[in-house]
């Protein structure tokens, strides 16, 4: 018997949320729900995944993330997936799609580590901390400049290339500049 196979939802006190990007099913394992992601996981997935997280907490369940149906995932999507673990731990997808593996490899590259590092828990945590910095900088630049997230990423890469630095260094400079402007 597959422990992640769907089980009857008859014992649920409330049905799981239903959204186009996520399917939630109880599993044969006690206290675990299979959260199957599908399609494009980006900023638009934040609210549906937050609703799933709240349902999981209300039901006393933890998430077993299945990302095999993900066709696209960006940094904001990974941030949304991280919401599934209210304790702040990193959800390691049991079946990452090529799009998910690609994002994790990019996070590792941004952290200047080999992609194999992203497969380890420590590597994912480092990548996620870097992702949080990128998300903050992206939000600031979108608000300040009116750019799209793609334009922000292009700007960060181009600036890093021009300066002979890393994207992470450029992001830190953007955040520091904003902090200085806000404080004085």
Secondary structure by P-SEA (a helix, b strand, c coil): cccccccccccccccccccccbbbbbcccccbbbbbbcccccccaaaaaaaaaaaaaaacbbbbccccccccccaaaaaaaacccccccbbbbccccaaaaaaaaaaaaaacccccccccaaaaaaaaaaaaaaaaaaaaaaaaccccaaaaaaaaaaaaaaacccaaaaaaaaaaaaaaaaac
